[in-house]
Amino acid sequence: MEEKLALGLIKVLQQPLEAEHGEAFERAYELTKTYAGSANAQASAIPVLFEKLFELFATGYSR
């Protein structure tokens, strides 16, 4: 994750009402939570999935 995006994620966690990427965090969290609750979820894929979804929703693209 690039540094600017990582700092945005930290701000969401520290100050959720003032953060620029609050909606991106909420969307990524809900989708990741749904995946994690599925029967086919792999524990090692959960953090990677969240990171990619957060990046996608915050910037509009994913690497």
TAUR-V320597 format. One record per helix or strand. SS is the DSSP state (~ for helix, > for strand). FROM is the first residue (numbers start at 1). TO is the last residue. If there is no record, write none. Layout:
# TAUR-V320597
[[SS/FROM/TO] [SS/FROM/TO]]
This chain:
# TAUR-V320597
[[~/3/14] [~/22/36] [~/43/59]]
